[in-house]
Amino acid sequence: MKDKAFVLDVAARLGCDERRAETLIFAVFQELRDRLTAAEAADAMAQLPLSLKMLWASFDYSGRTVRRVHEYQFLEEVRRMAALKDQVEAEKAVLSVFGVLQEALGGLDGLHGEAGHIFSQLPSDLKTLWVRAARQEPA
């Protein structure tokens, strides 16, 4: 999947413009990456197109530890970073970005390939969101 296609797919799913989609992708990527081990985050990033790699790696640093956050905190951080109105909007953004990311990683059901590796590192409440994202229909 190309950079532009990823952003356009997220924008279409959320009914927003490309600039807003990039902001939402950035927020979700930051929270997801920090929830994964450094090795798994690097594996996921390696499969992304160049500009998405830059969004994924922004503000990463060597020696970081895994942030053990659950769904509520995850959504709250995305809401705060992306200046969303509430957690309902944050959940829509997360589901959209998760769904497009799963497609980009070749795991359309969210459970196989690199998408499955990410799934395996999530707590059960975030696993539920991850699987829900795989079931959503693209716009």
C-alpha positions in Angstrom: 0.0 0.0 0.0 1.4 3.4 -0.9 1.5 6.4 1.5 -1.2 8.3 -0.3 -3.5 5.3 -0.5 -3.2 4.7 3.3 -4.0 8.4 4.1 -6.9 8.5 1.6 -8.4 5.3 3.0 -8.3 6.6 6.5 -9.8 9.9 5.3 -12.6 8.1 3.4 -13.5 5.9 6.4 -13.7 9.0 8.7 -15.1 11.5 6.2 -12.3 13.9 6.8 -9.6 15.6 4.7 -6.1 14.2 4.1 -4.5 16.6 6.6 -6.8 15.5 9.4 -6.3 11.9 8.5 -2.5 12.3 8.8 -3.0 13.8 12.3 -5.2 10.9 13.3 -2.8 8.3 11.8 0.1 10.0 13.7 -1.8 9.9 17.0 -2.8 6.3 16.7 0.6 5.2 15.4 2.3 6.8 18.4 0.1 5.1 21.0 0.2 1.7 19.2 4.0 1.8 18.7 4.6 2.7 22.4 2.4 -0.3 23.3 4.6 -2.7 21.4 8.1 -4.0 22.2 10.8 -2.2 20.3 11.5 -5.2 18.1 7.8 -5.6 17.2 7.5 -1.9 16.5 10.5 -2.1 14.2 9.1 -5.1 12.4 5.8 -3.3 11.8 7.5 -0.1 10.7 9.6 -2.0 8.2 6.5 -2.9 6.2 5.2 0.6 5.9 5.7 3.1 3.1 8.4 5.7 3.7 6.3 8.7 4.9 4.3 6.4 7.2 7.5 5.0 8.6 8.4 8.6 9.6 5.0 9.0 11.3 5.5 5.7 13.0 9.0 6.5 14.3 8.4 10.1 15.3 9.4 10.7 18.9 10.6 7.1 19.3 13.8 6.7 21.3 16.2 3.8 22.0 15.7 2.1 25.3 12.0 3.0 25.6 9.9 0.6 27.6 6.5 -0.8 26.6 3.7 1.4 27.9 1.2 -1.0 29.5 -2.0 1.0 28.7 -5.4 -0.4 28.2 -8.3 0.7 26.0 -9.5 3.7 28.0 -6.0 5.2 28.3 -5.2 4.4 24.7 -8.3 6.1 23.5 -7.8 9.0 25.8 -4.2 9.6 24.6 -5.4 9.5 21.0 -8.2 11.9 21.8 -5.9 14.3 23.5 -3.1 14.2 20.8 -5.6 14.6 18.0 -7.8 17.2 19.8 -10.9 15.0 19.4 -14.1 15.9 21.1 -14.6 12.7 23.0 -13.7 9.0 23.3 -16.4 8.1 20.7 -14.5 10.1 18.1 -11.2 8.6 19.3 -12.6 5.1 19.0 -13.8 5.8 15.4 -10.3 7.1 14.5 -8.5 4.1 16.1 -10.8 1.6 14.4 -10.2 3.3 11.0 -6.4 3.5 11.4 -6.2 0.0 12.8 -8.3 -1.3 9.8 -6.1 0.4 7.2 -2.9 -0.6 9.0 -4.0 -4.3 9.1 -4.6 -4.1 5.3 -1.1 -2.5 4.8 0.4 -5.3 6.9 -1.3 -8.0 4.9 -3.5 -9.3 7.7 -7.0 -8.5 6.6 -8.5 -10.3 9.6 -6.0 -8.7 12.0 -4.8 -12.1 13.2 -2.2 -13.2 10.7 1.2 -12.0 9.5 2.6 -8.9 11.0 -0.9 -7.8 12.0 -1.1 -11.0 14.1 2.2 -10.2 15.8 0.8 -6.8 16.8 -2.4 -8.5 18.0 -0.4 -10.9 20.2 1.1 -8.0 22.2 -2.1 -6.2 22.9 -4.1 -6.5 26.2 -7.5 -8.2 25.7 -9.5 -4.9 25.6 -7.3 -3.5 22.8 -7.4 -6.9 21.1 -11.1 -6.5 20.9 -10.7 -3.1 19.2 -8.1 -4.6 16.8 -10.5 -7.4 15.7 -13.4 -5.0 15.4 -11.3 -2.9 13.1 -10.7 -5.9 10.8 -14.5 -6.4 10.5 -15.3 -2.8 9.5 -16.1 -2.2 5.9 -14.0 0.4 4.1 -16.0 3.5 3.1 
